[in-house]
Amino acid sequence: MTSSQLTSFLKTLKLGLSFIESSPETLDEFYEVIETRKRNGGKRILKIPDKDLKWLQTRILRDWFLPNYSFPKYVQGGVKRRSPRTNADCHKNCSVVLNIDLRDFFGNITSVQVERALKRLDFPPDLRALLTRLTTFEGSLPQGAPISTFLANLVGLELDEKLLQIAKKHSVAYSRYVDDITFSGEPDVDVLMKEIRRCFRRSPFELNQSLTRIQRSHRRQTVNKVIVNKRVAVPTDFVRQIRHDLYYCEKFGIYGHCEETDVESQPSFVKTLAARIGYVISIDPEKGRSFLNQFRSLKDEQDNDKHYQKLLALRLAHNKATTSATKSKPTQKTP
């Protein structure tokens, strides 16, 4: 860390301390709770900090954590230059792919666990307490805050280390993409699952049994919705839906297509389509570029330029993406 980064971080901490001193006992009132729907019909509860608290959390993440700490290769989600593509690459062309989902991942991470994780990074008690108070909501990590994924990965390392030992024992690959855990190789699945369940009985995290999937090579295998059988690829139905939307947007215009398909929010449709194309770019750049050019040619929407620039940034980031193995705890980078 440079002296300017350290100075910036100390200024941020002073602002954070001032923010707390001028606030009530907790910072819970500075969050907005939003309910969204998942693609499978379930509900996702997001807890969004207000602009001032969000700014503070972003500064703490940018000025201290990101420049000073990195995660081992098996932590794939929420890490710079890692993506669903790099996670899928860890598990392609395997006899068995085992997917495990963690139930309420962020909600099960308590303030106590956050403070304990910060202690492992040698933060002094007063600073641990300050950072924990600035980054938790109602006693747990809020899904929707800018710093939560980093802190969740930090807390999750204890579980990772135990599951990695199980993976090594069975000679299989292991990775975690936020709350999605994947093992792959040629294990005795029954024995492996028995050991995994035993590990979770002693863990604060909880298995979502309904989303546990054992995928064998004679059928389609996916990791984070990416096909990993022989090579990494985007699922056909996902590609088909993008192609369908682009075709009818070109034919009838975005507004006409939204009217025809009963889409209530036109800007929301454009944003979702842009995000889907960005996802394809991260997995299959050639196919994604084709979609990107079609998307760019849609002339009748004022928001396209903004989404196009975002997609272009995604593509450039993907081209620079690299992964490197590190030690099993976050590596503290030397100044």
N, C-alpha and C positions, 0 to 999 in steps of 0.2 A: 504494500500500500504506500502511495506517495504521501508526502507531508500535506499536500493540498487536499487529498481525499480524507486524511485523518482530521484535518481542520474542519472540513465540511461536515464530517460525521459528528464531531463534538458540538458544532453549532446546531445540528439537527437534534441531538440529545438535549441541549439546553431549551430548544423550542418545545420538545416533547415534555420536558419537566414543567415548563411554564404552562403548557396546555393542560396537564393533569392538575396543577395547583389551582387553575382557574375553573376546573370542572368539578362535578359532584363526585361522590365516592367511587362510582364506576363510570365507565365510558359507554355503557350500553345504549344510552339515549342518542349516541352519535351514529347509530347504524339504522339502516332501513331494511326490513325483512321483506323479501320478494319471493313469491312462489311461481316457479316455472314448470312446464311439462316436459318430461323426457320423451324420446321417440317411442319408447315402449309403453307409453301411457302413464307411467309413474310420475311422481312429483319430485321436484328438486327445490330445496329451500336455500335461497341465497341471502347472505347477510352483508349488505354493502355499506362500507363506512362512508361518512359524509366527506365532502371534498377536502376539508382541512386534515382530518385524520388519515384519509387516503394518501394525501400528499406526504404526511409524516412517515407513514408505513413504506411508501415507495422510496423515500429518501434513505431510510434505514436499510432497506434491501439493497439499493443501488450503491450507497456510500460505504457500507461495511460488509454485509454478508457476501454479495456477489464477487467483489474484488478479492476477498480473503479466504473463501471456502469453496471447495469443489466436491462433487459426489462421485463415488465409484461407478464403474460402467454399468452395473446392474440396476442402478437407479436411473430410469429413463424418462420419467414424466416430469415436466416443469423444470427441465435443465437445458441451458443454452446449448444449441447445436445437437440436441437429441429430439427425437420425434417419433410418431408411430412407425415411420419407416425404419429408423435405426433400431427400435425395439423389435420390430418384425424380423429384421436381419439376424437377431440373436437366436431365432427359433425356426428358421426355414429348413425345409427338406428333412424333417424328423419323423420317426415312426409314430410318436405320440406327442401331442401338445395338450397340456393340462392348464386350463384357465380357472383362476380363482378370483372372486370379487370380495372386497371388504365392505361390510355393511356400515353405512354412516361413518365413513373414514374420518372426515374432519370433526364431526360431532363427538367422536369417541376419543379425541385428543384433548386432554384437560389442560388447564392452566398449570397444574402441578407438573405434568409431563413436559410442557414447554420449558418451564423453569429448570427442570432437571436436565433437559437436553442442552440448554445454554450453559449449565454448570460444567458439562463435559467439554465445552469449548473454552473453559477457564474464564468465563465472565464472573466478575465479583458479585456478591449478593445484591448490593443496591442496584447495580446495572441490570442484573437478571430480573429483579422485581419490576423495574421501570419498563424494560422491553416487553415483559409478559403482560403488563397492564395495558400497554399501547397496542398489543396485537391480538388480544383475546376478547371474546364476547360471551357474556353469561357463563363464564367458566370454561369455555372450550374455544377451539379454533374456528373462526367464521369462514365458511366456504363463500368466496366472493371478494375477500380482501386480497390486495396485491401480494402480501408477504406470506399468506397462509400456506401456499404449496411448498415454499422453501422450508418453513418451520415443520410442516407435516413430514416432508422427506427427512428432516433432521431427527424427529421423534421416531419415524419409521425405521431408522437404521438398526435399532435393537432387534426388531423383528426380522429385518433383512439378514442380519448376521446369523440368526438361528436357522432361518430357512435356507440360507446359503450352505450351511454345514450339512443340512439334510440333502440338498442338491448334490453336493460333492460326494456324499456317501453313496448316492445312487448313480453317480456319473451322468448327471443331467444338467442342462443349462437352466439358469434362473435369472429373472428380471422382474422389476416392479415398475409399472407406469401409473403413478399416483396410487389409486386404490385397486388396480388390476394387476394381479400376480400371475406369472406364467412360468411353468416348468416345461422342458422339452427334452426328448432323447428316446431311450429305450428302457424305461423303468418297469419294474413290477408295480403296476398302478395301485393295486390294493394295499401293498406294503407302504408305498410312498404316501398315499392318502391317510393311512393310519398314523404315520409319523407326523404328517402335517396337522391333522386334527389334534393330536396330543400337544403339539407346539402351541396351538391356538388356545387350548384350555388353560395355559399359563400366561396368556397374553391379554392386554387390555383391548386388543382388536378382536373383531367378531367376523367369522366367515359368513358370507351370504350363500347358504347351501343351494338355494334355487338357481344361482347363476354359476355354479361350478360345472365345468364342461370338460369331458375327456374326449379328445378328437384324435382319431386314428387316420393314417395316411391314405386309406382307400376312400375316404370321404373328404369334403372340403375342410381345411383347417384354417382358422383365422386367429389373429392376435390384434387387438384393438381394431377390429373390423377389416384388417388387412389379410389377404390370402397369403399363406406361407408354405403351401405344399411343396412344389418344386422350385418356385421362385416367388419373390414378393410381388403382389399385384393387387389392384383395387377390385373389389367385388363387382361382378357384371351388372347386378341390379342397381348398384349405386351409380355406375357410369351411365347406364341406360336412362335413369331418371334425369341426370344432368343433360344428356343429349336431347331427351324429350322436351325439357323446359326451354333449352336454347332454341330448338327448332320452332316451337310455337311462339316464343318471344320474337324471333325473326319474322315469322309469318304474320302475327297479329299485333305485334308490339307488346311491351311488358304490361301496360295497362290492360290491353285486350285479353292477354293470357290470364292475368289475375282475375279479371271479371268472369272469364269462362270457367275458371277452376274454383271460384268462390273464395279467393284469397282476400282477406279483409285489408291487410296492410301491405301496400305496394313497396314501401321502403324496406319493410321487414323481409319481404320475398327477395328483393335484390341483395340484401345483406346475407341472407341464408345461402342464396345461390353462389355469391362470391366466396363464402366460407367453404362451401362444398368443392368449388373449383380449386381453392387454395389447398384443400386436403389432397385432392388428386395430384396437384403439382408436387407436393411433398413426397408422394409415393411413386408417381410415374410422370416425371417432368415432360416427356415428349407428348403424352396424351393430354396432360394438363395445359401445355402451351397452346394446343389446338383449341381447347375449350376457352382459354384465356382470350385468344384472338376473336372468337365468336362473341364472347361476352363484351369485349371492347367495342365491337361493331354495333352494338345496340345503341342507337342514336337518340332514342326518345326519352331517356331518363337523365335528369341532371346529376344524380348521385353516382353515376358509373365511374367518372374519373377518380373519385376518392377511393372506391373499392378496387379499381384497377391498380392504383398505386400501391395499395396494401398487398394485393396479390403479387405484384412485381417484387416487392420487398421480400415476400415469402419465398419466391422462386430464387432470388439471389442468396437468401439465407440458406436455402436447401443446398445450393451448389457449393457453399463453403462448409457444409456440415461435416464434422469429423468427430470421432469418439475416441477416447483414450481411457484405458483401465487405470484406476487409482486404488489406494488402500481402502479398507472396508469402513473407515469412518471419514467424515469430510476432511479433506486435506487442507491444513492451514497454509496458505500461500505465503512465501517469504516476501518481505517488502522489497 
